Amino acid sequence: MSGCNFTIPFEGSSEKVLVKARFAVESQGGNFTGDAASGNFDVSVFGNNIAGSYTVNVQVLEIVISSKPFMIPCSVIEGFLKNQIGKD
């Protein structure tokens, strides 16, 4: 199980972006904890856990995936979150 890092730039308030991120994780049966500055999340995919943390740095959401199945590339996780957070 390896990890990865990526950033998601956003416009508007961090609270709005985090509501979208929380929904993206919880709609997949995961857990999302934290506040407007930082937090953690985890979700089970195909019986494997994806876990990570986030930090808000001005208008950028910094994501660190600390645990993921090797069969799921970082780019898939990043693409899913960017797609979910980019929706209005």
Protein Blocks (a to p, Z undefined) as FASTA:
>chain_A
ZZdddddddehjfklmmmmmmmmmmmnopaceddfkbccddddeehiacddddddehjac
cdddfbdcfklcfklmmmmmmmmmmpZZ
